[in-house]
Amino acid sequence: EQKRIDILIAEHLPELSRSQAKKLIDNGNVLINQQQIKASLLPQLNAEVEITLPLIEDFDELANKINIEILYEDESMVALNKPAGLLVHPSENNLIEVTLLNIMRKKYPSVIDIGNTNLSGVVHRLDRDTSGVMVFAKNRLAQNILKDQWKNRETLKIYNAIVKGCPTPSEGIIDAPIGKDPANTGKQAVVEDGLTAETTYKVIKNYNDKFSLLEVKIKTGRTHQIRV
């Protein structure tokens, strides 16, 4: 059975999803027999496939087109309003799109001097689909100091979340261990051998018991903790 080239690439490069493979093809980063192709192509057996994964520097120019709201700035750090849908930095699973790091590298060249890595200037992270205030360091000293503040839980972090239904009681603490979901690769869940996770919540508004707006504070900060 012949398969489309985007499916084949996703199967052979597990760090890429099919949509990411298609984006690579659309951007001209995939050649078959030295020719650009379409994602729908059904390649012939023994065809020579050449894939070029873009470097972080390639996205710095694209980052110019994205505007980020700056909430506070001094010589050492920037506090910004991260929009939903934006990745903080490239990872093994997300190598082919503009991230917040690209935007900051372009806007603040001193970030590049910290080191040409995927974490230069990054103090803490918010999930791709989470919006809100983020702190970004402009130099290595500031990055180390700010990261220590986060590690020592000296930073007050308050989240707003809309959830289905209405929690009872209307405020309380959820203390449950979180780890990788054995039934769903790539997701987190409450599991017996997970890491300790403590979450304080308070209902701010109830929408006819169908949905609720919560104020949430996390003591720990596990992956996808509030979502879980």
WOSULRA-V269351 format. One record per pair of residues at least 6 apart in sequence whose C-alpha atoms are under 7 Angstrom apart, sorted by the first residue. I is the first residue (numbers start at 1). J is the second residue. Records with the same first field share a line. If there is no record, write none. Layout:
I=J / J
//
This chain:
2=42
3=42
4=39 / 40 / 41 / 42
5=39 / 40 / 41 / 42 / 43
6=18 / 21 / 22 / 39
7=18
9=21
10=16 / 17 / 18 / 21
15=92 / 93
16=93
20=96
22=39
24=30
25=37 / 38 / 39
26=38
28=36
29=51 / 52 / 53
30=36 / 50 / 51 / 52
31=37 / 49 / 50 / 51
32=47 / 48 / 49 / 50
33=47 / 48 / 49
54=96
59=98 / 102
60=102 / 103 / 105 / 106
62=98
63=98 / 102 / 103 / 106
64=103 / 106
68=80 / 81 / 82
69=80 / 81
70=79 / 80 / 81
71=79 / 80 / 81
72=78 / 79 / 80
73=79
76=137 / 138 / 139 / 142
77=135 / 136 / 137 / 138 / 142
78=135 / 136 / 137
79=133 / 134 / 135 / 136
80=133 / 134 / 135
81=132 / 133 / 134
82=131 / 132 / 133 / 134
83=131 / 132
84=128 / 129 / 130 / 131
85=128 / 129
86=99 / 100 / 128 / 129
87=99 / 100 / 127 / 128
88=99 / 100 / 101 / 125 / 126
89=99 / 100 / 101 / 118 / 119
90=99 / 118
105=111 / 112
110=138 / 139
111=120 / 121 / 138 / 139
114=120 / 139 / 140
121=136 / 137 / 138 / 139 / 143
122=136 / 137
123=135 / 136 / 137 / 143 / 146 / 147
137=143
149=155
157=217
158=215 / 216 / 217
159=215 / 216 / 217
160=213 / 214 / 215 / 216
161=213 / 214 / 215
162=211 / 212 / 213 / 214
163=211 / 212 / 213
164=210 / 211 / 212
165=209 / 210 / 211 / 212
166=206 / 209 / 210 / 211 / 212
170=202 / 203
171=201 / 202 / 203
172=200 / 201 / 202
173=198 / 199 / 200 / 201
174=198 / 199 / 200
175=197 / 198 / 199
176=190 / 196 / 197 / 198
177=190 / 191 / 192 / 194 / 195 / 196 / 197
178=188 / 189 / 190 / 191 / 194 / 195 / 196 / 197
179=188 / 189 / 190 / 191 / 194 / 195
180=187 / 188 / 189
181=187 / 188 / 189
188=224 / 228
189=228
197=220 / 222
198=218 / 219 / 220
199=216 / 217 / 218 / 219
200=216 / 217 / 218
201=214 / 215 / 216 / 217
202=214 / 215 / 216
203=212 / 213 / 214 / 215
204=213 / 214 / 215
205=212 / 213
206=212 / 213
//
